[in-house]
Amino acid sequence: MRLWTGEDQNSHAEEGFIDLAPGARGDFLTGKLGTSHASFQETRSGGTFEWHTAPVRQLVITLSGKLDFQTRGGQHFSLEPGEILLAEDTTGGGHSWKLVNDEPWRRLYVVLDPGTTVPFKRAQ
């Protein structure tokens, strides 16, 4: 998933994937992404976070928990373990989320360097 701020200053969401290219040994991969740091965070089950923007442009990799995200425009999407959120809505109206199962939300934040291109492709 990708969240970004539109010209209307609201957060918007779109489904897609990280585009991987053929690599050595039959693997698929991206080039190296410029990052400044990574950190882990855990929120207890039942957690919520009201309207906010992403503090920085980052990848958020869900390790456990299931979440419902919402934009002010009424878009909803869920994140489950193994899914990646490209959070680029660092200005504007923001988004909110709530945990919707009994597990804690464990995630890895990977903060991107300015100008780093993430090969996100919108789903068809």
Secondary structure as the mmCIF struct_conf table of DSSP 4:
data_model
#
loop_
_struct_conf.conf_type_id
_struct_conf.id
_struct_conf.beg_label_comp_id
_struct_conf.beg_label_asym_id
_struct_conf.beg_label_seq_id
_struct_conf.end_label_comp_id
_struct_conf.end_label_asym_id
_struct_conf.end_label_seq_id
STRN STRN1 ARG A 2 THR A 5
TURN_TY1_P TURN_TY1_P1 GLU A 7 ASP A 8
BEND BEND1 GLN A 9 GLN A 9
STRN STRN2 SER A 11 GLU A 14
STRN STRN3 GLY A 16 ILE A 18
STRN STRN4 ALA A 21 PRO A 22
HELX_RH_3T_P HELX_RH_3T_P1 ALA A 24 GLY A 26
STRN STRN5 PHE A 28 LEU A 29
HELX_LH_PP_P HELX_LH_PP_P1 LYS A 32 GLY A 34
STRN STRN6 THR A 35 THR A 43
TURN_TY1_P TURN_TY1_P2 SER A 45 GLY A 46
STRN STRN7 THR A 48 HIS A 52
BEND BEND2 PRO A 55 ARG A 57
STRN STRN8 GLN A 58 SER A 64
STRN STRN9 LEU A 67 THR A 71
TURN_TY1_P TURN_TY1_P3 ARG A 72 GLY A 73
STRN STRN10 HIS A 76 LEU A 79
TURN_TY1_P TURN_TY1_P4 PRO A 81 GLY A 82
STRN STRN11 ILE A 84 GLU A 88
BEND BEND3 THR A 91 GLY A 93
STRN STRN12 HIS A 95 LEU A 99
BEND BEND4 ASN A 101 GLU A 103
STRN STRN13 TRP A 105 LEU A 112
HELX_LH_PP_P HELX_LH_PP_P2 ASP A 113 ASP A 113
TURN_TY1_P TURN_TY1_P5 PRO A 114 GLY A 115
HELX_LH_PP_P HELX_LH_PP_P3 THR A 116 VAL A 118
STRN STRN14 PHE A 120 ARG A 122
#
